[in-house]
Amino acid sequence: MISQRIRELYYQAMWLPMRCNGRIYRAFRAPRSGVVRVHLGPGRSRYLDDWINVDANLLTAKLDVWADLRNPLPFPDNSVDAFYSHHVIEHLPPDILPTHFAEMHRCLKPGGMIRIAVPDTEMAMRKYLQNDTAWFGDWPSKRRSIGGRFDNFVMCQGEHRSILTSSYLIELMEDAQFEAMQRCRPTAETTRPELIGPEVLANETLEPCPDAPFTLTLEAQKRCAP
């Protein structure tokens, strides 16, 4: 795992090039018609065909658009049908989150939607109180104790910058003017199957405990035009 310090140095060095690249893409290359679906943060292994995959890691991620999610999203107003983000926003600085949700709302067409998946901290707290060490596993560090495994899950060696719960996600969505928030079962359920197809659900993290998932998934939509 790359250290947080190295990541910060990379983002500092690449901030301006990524911002310029995002502006160029928005001005000249971003689609302005048809169904536009955007996958934020695919990383190395979660690239989705027929989606626009946006990532900041130019060296190892498979991507279509090189852009830092801390900058304004590289899409015109009212041009995107769906944003999908799976285990990404917990890595963003906390002060960026309200702006990030506002940016998704800006870019969405009326009636467009977001699907956001993050580590399920509430489930982790329940399993911690039940002393269920087996639920947590031992990644990224080998930990035997329930406290050590809880720290693994919540903080991920400092990779996670925010502790996200359903109420916090709903607050962020409400503040950005989203509506119709709905919790969905990861890998299995969506409110908008015409946009979130089986290729998306199949791409999500396999949940070894379906009744106690590791992932909290919420969908919401931008209000339709009157």
Secondary structure, 3 states (H helix, E strand, C coil): CCCHHHHHHHHHHHHHHHHHHHHHHHHHHCCCCCCCEEEECCCCCCCCCCCEEEECCCCCCCCCEECCCCCCCCCCCCCEEEEEEECCHHHCCHHHHHHHHHHHHHHEEEEEEEEEEEECHHHHHHHHHCCCHHHHCCCCCCCCCHHHHHHHHHHCCCCCCCCCCHHHHHHHHHHCCEEEEEEECCCCCCCCCCCCCHHHHHHCCCCCCCCCCCEEEEEEEECCCC
